[in-house]
Amino acid sequence: MAYTKKEFVSKIDETLARVRETLISKGHDYTTNDPLENFKVLASHSISQKQVAMTMIGIKVNRLKNLLLAEKNPKFESVDDTVLDLICYGVLLDAILKEPVISTCSNVSVSPGLIMEPIE
């Protein structure tokens, strides 16, 4: 049986609420004040924050591929948990890509992929 539109919207809301709660809870456990701290720490070891996030996304995609295509039963983390983590890493990658970077000039803000614009 397929979702009705109302059921589908409800499912989206439920999933986004779980994503929000997961990001907040794991952020509390894994970081201090900066929610992207782990990506920055790992990036200090000669790879970028984007590469860290994409690696984590790749790990989750590969895990799903191994479980779903081989029709394996997970022994530790459920498929549902892996999908949730994948969505969370996508949100974190989006935040990394959009996080403002403060340049050495005090009146300029630089965002990755954007032209530098003076701060008014």
N, CA, C and O of each residue as an XYZ file, in Angstrom:
480
protein
N       0.826     -1.173      0.000
C       0.000      0.000      0.000
C       0.881      1.250      0.000
O       1.861      1.316      0.741
N       0.544      2.224     -0.812
C       1.320      3.457     -0.937
C       0.891      4.471      0.125
O      -0.217      4.403      0.656
N       1.782      5.401      0.419
C       1.446      6.501      1.318
C       0.377      7.389      0.687
O       0.383      7.600     -0.526
N      -0.533      7.907      1.497
C      -1.365      9.012      1.053
C      -0.499     10.262      1.161
O       0.553     10.220      1.798
N      -0.912     11.366      0.557
C      -0.138     12.609      0.670
C       0.001     13.030      2.132
O       1.071     13.464      2.558
N      -1.075     12.900      2.893
C      -1.044     13.272      4.306
C      -0.073     12.384      5.085
O       0.688     12.877      5.917
N      -0.096     11.093      4.819
C       0.826     10.166      5.496
C       2.277     10.465      5.119
O       3.175     10.387      5.957
N       2.494     10.807      3.845
C       3.846     11.100      3.374
C       4.386     12.365      4.040
O       5.538     12.391      4.472
N       3.564     13.412      4.126
C       3.977     14.649      4.806
C       4.258     14.359      6.273
O       5.219     14.884      6.835
N       3.443     13.541      6.889
C       3.658     13.154      8.281
C       4.987     12.413      8.439
O       5.724     12.654      9.395
N       5.290     11.514      7.504
C       6.558     10.769      7.524
C       7.742     11.721      7.387
O       8.750     11.564      8.076
N       7.624     12.710      6.498
C       8.690     13.712      6.336
C       8.898     14.459      7.654
O      10.030     14.615      8.112
N       7.808     14.917      8.257
C       7.904     15.651      9.530
C       8.547     14.787     10.613
O       9.389     15.261     11.376
N       8.147     13.522     10.674
C       8.702     12.596     11.667
C      10.199     12.397     11.451
O      10.977     12.421     12.405
N      10.597     12.202     10.207
C      12.019     12.001      9.889
C      12.826     13.246     10.213
O      13.901     13.146     10.804
N      12.326     14.420      9.835
C      13.058     15.657     10.108
C      13.167     15.924     11.608
O      14.178     16.458     12.065
N      12.153     15.564     12.370
C      12.227     15.705     13.832
C      13.309     14.784     14.403
O      14.049     15.176     15.305
N      13.398     13.555     13.873
C      14.436     12.623     14.326
C      15.821     13.134     13.944
O      16.763     13.016     14.728
N      15.950     13.701     12.744
C      17.231     14.262     12.297
C      17.643     15.396     13.229
O      18.788     15.451     13.678
N      16.716     16.294     13.517
C      16.999     17.421     14.403
C      17.453     16.932     15.787
O      18.462     17.400     16.314
N      16.718     16.007     16.359
C      17.056     15.483     17.679
C      18.410     14.770     17.664
O      19.195     14.907     18.602
N      18.680     14.019     16.612
C      19.958     13.308     16.495
C      21.115     14.292     16.406
O      22.127     14.125     17.087
N      20.973     15.321     15.569
C      22.048     16.305     15.423
C      22.302     17.050     16.734
O      23.451     17.295     17.099
N      21.249     17.402     17.424
C      21.406     18.105     18.700
C      22.035     17.185     19.749
O      22.968     17.587     20.445
N      21.537     15.966     19.865
C      22.057     15.021     20.866
C      23.505     14.647     20.590
O      24.339     14.682     21.494
N      23.805     14.292     19.359
C      25.191     13.910     19.046
C      26.111     15.118     19.131
O      27.267     14.992     19.535
N      25.603     16.297     18.751
C      26.398     17.516     18.899
C      26.767     17.765     20.353
O      27.872     18.215     20.653
N      25.845     17.473     21.244
C      26.104     17.620     22.681
C      27.196     16.664     23.127
O      28.078     17.041     23.898
N      27.143     15.430     22.648
C      28.086     14.400     23.076
C      29.449     14.503     22.390
O      30.474     14.180     22.989
N      29.459     14.951     21.135
C      30.677     14.891     20.340
C      31.435     16.209     20.236
O      32.604     16.204     19.851
N      30.804     17.345     20.567
C      31.461     18.636     20.355
C      31.348     19.518     21.581
O      30.666     19.188     22.551
N      32.048     20.670     21.514
C      31.924     21.659     22.586
C      30.921     22.712     22.116
O      29.737     22.409     21.973
N      31.366     23.919     21.879
C      30.454     24.986     21.445
C      30.245     25.025     19.938
O      29.227     25.538     19.474
N      31.172     24.502     19.178
C      31.109     24.548     17.719
C      30.541     23.238     17.190
O      31.179     22.196     17.343
N      29.359     23.257     16.571
C      28.766     22.011     16.091
C      29.555     21.334     14.975
O      29.341     20.155     14.693
N      30.458     22.065     14.343
C      31.273     21.485     13.269
C      32.696     21.192     13.744
O      33.586     20.950     12.928
N      32.909     21.212     15.040
C      34.241     21.032     15.633
C      34.960     19.776     15.135
O      36.129     19.847     14.757
N      34.282     18.635     15.129
C      34.940     17.389     14.725
C      35.453     17.455     13.304
O      36.530     16.936     13.010
N      34.702     18.081     12.422
C      35.126     18.210     11.030
C      36.349     19.114     10.933
O      37.246     18.863     10.128
N      36.390     20.160     11.744
C      37.526     21.080     11.735
C      38.774     20.414     12.308
O      39.873     20.596     11.785
N      38.604     19.653     13.368
C      39.745     18.956     13.970
C      40.329     17.962     12.967
O      41.540     17.931     12.753
N      39.472     17.158     12.357
C      39.957     16.195     11.369
C      40.536     16.898     10.155
O      41.502     16.416      9.563
N      39.957     18.038      9.774
C      40.460     18.788      8.626
C      41.852     19.351      8.900
O      42.604     19.618      7.963
N      42.195     19.531     10.151
C      43.529     20.048     10.480
C      44.617     19.017     10.189
O      45.806     19.323     10.280
N      44.214     17.804      9.841
C      45.170     16.744      9.504
C      45.296     16.586      7.995
O      45.435     15.469      7.496
N      45.249     17.692      7.270
C      45.519     17.814      5.837
C      44.390     17.382      4.902
O      44.631     17.195      3.709
N      43.188     17.221      5.399
C      42.047     17.070      4.504
C      41.011     18.111      4.906
O      41.005     18.578      6.045
N      40.150     18.468      3.986
C      39.185     19.535      4.263
C      37.978     19.018      5.041
O      37.732     17.814      5.112
N      37.241     19.944      5.613
C      35.999     19.588      6.305
C      35.034     18.907      5.331
O      34.355     17.943      5.682
N      34.987     19.430      4.097
C      34.118     18.825      3.083
C      34.508     17.379      2.834
O      33.644     16.511      2.707
N      35.811     17.116      2.763
C      36.285     15.749      2.527
C      35.931     14.835      3.696
O      35.598     13.668      3.492
N      36.001     15.356      4.915
C      35.626     14.561      6.091
C      34.150     14.185      5.992
O      33.789     13.019      6.152
N      33.304     15.171      5.728
C      31.862     14.910      5.628
C      31.560     13.951      4.483
O      30.758     13.031      4.642
N      32.196     14.156      3.330
C      31.942     13.273      2.184
C      32.429     11.853      2.462
O      31.831     10.888      1.987
N      33.504     11.723      3.224
C      33.981     10.392      3.607
C      32.954      9.690      4.482
O      32.654      8.513      4.276
N      32.418     10.410      5.454
C      31.407      9.815      6.333
C      30.151      9.437      5.547
O      29.553      8.390      5.795
N      29.755     10.285      4.602
C      28.610      9.970      3.739
C      28.922      8.719      2.927
O      28.076      7.836      2.793
N      30.138      8.643      2.386
C      30.544      7.470      1.609
C      30.507      6.189      2.431
O      30.086      5.142      1.940
N      30.947      6.275      3.674
C      30.922      5.102      4.558
C      29.481      4.631      4.766
O      29.197      3.435      4.697
N      28.583      5.568      5.017
C      27.175      5.206      5.250
C      26.530      4.643      3.980
O      25.771      3.677      4.052
N      26.825      5.238      2.818
C      26.271      4.735      1.551
C      26.785      3.325      1.284
O      26.020      2.452      0.874
N      28.065      3.101      1.511
C      28.635      1.780      1.290
C      28.031      0.742      2.237
O      27.779     -0.396      1.840
N      27.801      1.144      3.492
C      27.171      0.235      4.456
C      25.763     -0.142      3.994
O      25.373     -1.309      4.052
N      25.009      0.852      3.539
C      23.662      0.567      3.031
C      23.711     -0.367      1.824
O      22.915     -1.299      1.712
N      24.649     -0.105      0.934
C      24.798     -0.964     -0.245
C      25.062     -2.398      0.178
O      24.438     -3.326     -0.338
N      25.977     -2.583      1.107
C      26.314     -3.939      1.560
C      25.143     -4.629      2.242
O      24.941     -5.830      2.065
N      24.379     -3.887      3.010
C      23.238     -4.480      3.713
C      22.049     -4.731      2.794
O      21.451     -5.806      2.820
N      21.713     -3.743      1.989
C      20.490     -3.836      1.192
C      20.643     -4.724     -0.041
O      19.750     -5.510     -0.355
N      21.768     -4.601     -0.738
C      21.938     -5.408     -1.943
C      22.183     -6.876     -1.617
O      21.764     -7.764     -2.359
N      22.859     -7.120     -0.510
C      23.120     -8.501     -0.113
C      22.001     -9.050      0.769
O      22.014    -10.218      1.157
N      21.033     -8.186      1.077
C      19.917     -8.559      1.944
C      20.405     -9.155      3.267
O      19.886    -10.164      3.745
N      21.420     -8.497      3.844
C      21.960     -8.919      5.136
C      21.128     -8.334      6.264
O      20.517     -7.277      6.109
N      21.105     -9.011      7.381
C      20.502     -8.471      8.592
C      21.599     -7.811      9.410
O      22.590     -8.457      9.749
N      21.434     -6.523      9.736
C      22.467     -5.837     10.507
C      22.637     -6.450     11.894
O      21.669     -6.899     12.507
N      23.875     -6.463     12.380
C      24.149     -6.995     13.712
C      24.317     -5.888     14.742
O      24.213     -6.140     15.942
N      24.575     -4.667     14.290
C      24.798     -3.587     15.259
C      23.853     -2.418     14.990
O      22.920     -2.186     15.759
N      24.083     -1.700     13.929
C      23.313     -0.490     13.614
C      22.252     -0.830     12.581
O      22.571     -1.395     11.534
N      21.003     -0.498     12.855
C      19.921     -0.822     11.925
C      20.039     -0.018     10.637
O      20.708      1.015     10.591
N      19.382     -0.504      9.597
C      19.327      0.227      8.326
C      18.706      1.597      8.578
O      19.166      2.598      8.028
N      17.675      1.648      9.399
C      17.018      2.905      9.733
C      18.003      3.890     10.366
O      18.006      5.072     10.023
N      18.835      3.407     11.285
C      19.856      4.262     11.916
C      20.870      4.752     10.891
O      21.300      5.904     10.943
N      21.249      3.888      9.969
C      22.225      4.258      8.950
C      21.647      5.322      8.025
O      22.342      6.272      7.665
N      20.393      5.174      7.641
C      19.733      6.182      6.796
C      19.668      7.518      7.542
O      19.939      8.570      6.963
N      19.309      7.472      8.819
C      19.252      8.689      9.631
C      20.628      9.357      9.699
O      20.735     10.572      9.536
N      21.676      8.571      9.938
C      23.038      9.124      9.962
C      23.404      9.736      8.619
O      24.029     10.795      8.573
N      23.029      9.096      7.545
C      23.319      9.610      6.199
C      22.660     10.976      5.999
O      23.287     11.898      5.477
N      21.409     11.103      6.408
C      20.716     12.391      6.309
C      21.426     13.432      7.172
O      21.630     14.567      6.740
N      21.803     13.046      8.391
C      22.496     13.974      9.294
C      23.819     14.449      8.690
O      24.136     15.636      8.759
N      24.588     13.540      8.101
C      25.844     13.958      7.478
C      25.588     14.876      6.288
O      26.391     15.768      6.011
N      24.489     14.670      5.588
C      24.117     15.588      4.506
C      23.830     16.981      5.039
O      24.245     17.975      4.443
N      23.124     17.057      6.156
C      22.832     18.351      6.790
C      24.140     19.007      7.252
O      24.337     20.207      7.064
N      25.021     18.220      7.852
C      26.303     18.756      8.310
C      27.157     19.244      7.144
O      27.803     20.287      7.246
N      27.168     18.504      6.038
C      27.905     18.944      4.850
C      27.329     20.264      4.344
O      28.084     21.166      3.980
N      26.014     20.385      4.316
C      25.377     21.633      3.909
C      25.826     22.782      4.811
O      26.121     23.874      4.324
N      25.880     22.541      6.125
C      26.331     23.571      7.070
C      27.788     23.941      6.829
O      28.152     25.115      6.899
N      28.618     22.950      6.547
C      30.038     23.200      6.254
C      30.160     24.076      5.013
O      30.928     25.038      4.998
N      29.405     23.743      3.980
C      29.482     24.491      2.722
C      28.992     25.923      2.868
O      29.413     26.804      2.118
N      28.107     26.160      3.823
C      27.512     27.484      3.984
C      28.062     28.269      5.168
O      27.665     29.413      5.387
N      28.973     27.666      5.936
C      29.498     28.362      7.109
C      30.349     29.543      6.674
O      31.258     29.387      5.858
N      30.060     30.734      7.215
C      30.889     31.896      6.874
C      32.307     31.717      7.398
O      32.522     31.198      8.494
N      33.248     32.148      6.608
C      34.653     32.110      7.006
C      35.108     33.552      7.133
O      34.987     34.328      6.184
N      35.624     33.915      8.285
C      36.080     35.283      8.497
C      37.510     35.405      7.994
O      38.397     34.655      8.402
N      37.716     36.366      7.098
C      39.049     36.580      6.539
C      39.886     37.384      7.518
O      39.414     37.773      8.586
N      41.146     37.629      7.136
C      42.022     38.423      7.989
C      41.663     39.901      7.922
O      42.071     40.668      8.794
N      40.915     40.316      6.913
C      40.434     41.694      6.830
C      39.187     41.798      7.695
O      38.263     41.001      7.530
N      39.137     42.735      8.591
C      38.038     42.802      9.539
C      36.707     43.198      8.919
O      35.663     42.992      9.538
N      36.713     43.761      7.712
C      35.452     44.195      7.122
C      34.978     43.290      5.986
O      34.116     43.682      5.199
N      35.540     42.075      5.896
C      35.174     41.179      4.805
C      34.777     39.822      5.366
O      35.472     39.268      6.218
N      33.660     39.290      4.888
C      33.222     37.946      5.250
C      33.269     37.091      3.995
O      32.786     37.507      2.942
N      33.844     35.903      4.097
C      33.973     35.020      2.950
C      33.217     33.739      3.242
O      33.427     33.115      4.282
N      32.350     33.346      2.343
C      31.674     32.065      2.447
C      32.196     31.175      1.339
O      32.434     31.661      0.233
N      32.385     29.874      1.598
C      32.900     28.973      0.569
C      32.035     29.044     -0.681
O      30.812     28.928     -0.608
N      32.678     29.236     -1.826
C      31.978     29.252     -3.103
C      31.332     30.588     -3.434
O      30.701     30.716     -4.483
N      31.471     31.582     -2.574
C      30.856     32.876     -2.821
C      31.915     33.952     -2.980
O      33.041     33.807     -2.502
N      31.545     35.033     -3.656
C      32.434     36.165     -3.828
C      32.514     36.940     -2.514
O      31.525     37.063     -1.791
N      33.693     37.453     -2.220
C      33.857     38.207     -0.978
C      33.016     39.480     -1.045
O      33.011     40.177     -2.060
N      32.312     39.775      0.035
C      31.502     40.976      0.105
C      31.811     41.687      1.405
O      31.950     41.047      2.447
N      31.922     43.027      1.355
C      32.161     43.771      2.594
C      31.001     43.611      3.565
O      29.845     43.506      3.156
N      31.323     43.595      4.857
C      30.306     43.549      5.895
C      29.898     44.977      6.182
O      30.755     45.835      6.398
N      28.625     45.242      6.189
C      28.143     46.613      6.441
C      27.868     46.822      7.896
O      27.457     47.911      8.296
